[in-house]
């Protein structure tokens, strides 16, 4: 399942043990979202999210199926699936 793959890739890239992914209620907020940056104790969630987005955006495996990653609100990270991935998996 793609959700599990993305969670696994996030854990690998960021070196975290737990990642909760959910589907945003508003489609403009992406295909998946996580609050993993807000779970890092003692760190500013928004700054942590920006750092995490930089790392995730550079990962070659994630680039194969995610077209856009951005920070939202107090530190959420939103992900958009690439059109190529969606078309290849129809």
Secondary structure in CASP SS format (residue, H / E / C, confidence):
PFRMAT SS
TARGET T0000
AUTHOR 0000-0000-0000
METHOD secondary structure of the structure
MODEL  1
X C 1.00
X H 1.00
X H 1.00
X H 1.00
X H 1.00
X H 1.00
X H 1.00
X H 1.00
X H 1.00
X H 1.00
X H 1.00
X H 1.00
X H 1.00
X H 1.00
X C 1.00
X C 1.00
X C 1.00
X C 1.00
X C 1.00
X C 1.00
X E 1.00
X E 1.00
X C 1.00
X C 1.00
X C 1.00
X C 1.00
X H 1.00
X H 1.00
X H 1.00
X C 1.00
X C 1.00
X E 1.00
X E 1.00
X E 1.00
X C 1.00
X H 1.00
X H 1.00
X H 1.00
X H 1.00
X C 1.00
X C 1.00
X C 1.00
X C 1.00
X C 1.00
X H 1.00
X H 1.00
X H 1.00
X H 1.00
X H 1.00
X H 1.00
X H 1.00
X H 1.00
X H 1.00
X H 1.00
X H 1.00
X H 1.00
X H 1.00
X H 1.00
X C 1.00
X H 1.00
X H 1.00
X H 1.00
X H 1.00
X C 1.00
X C 1.00
X E 1.00
X E 1.00
X E 1.00
X E 1.00
X E 1.00
X E 1.00
X E 1.00
X C 1.00
X C 1.00
X C 1.00
X E 1.00
X E 1.00
X E 1.00
X E 1.00
X E 1.00
X E 1.00
X C 1.00
X H 1.00
X H 1.00
X H 1.00
X H 1.00
X H 1.00
X H 1.00
X C 1.00
X C 1.00
END
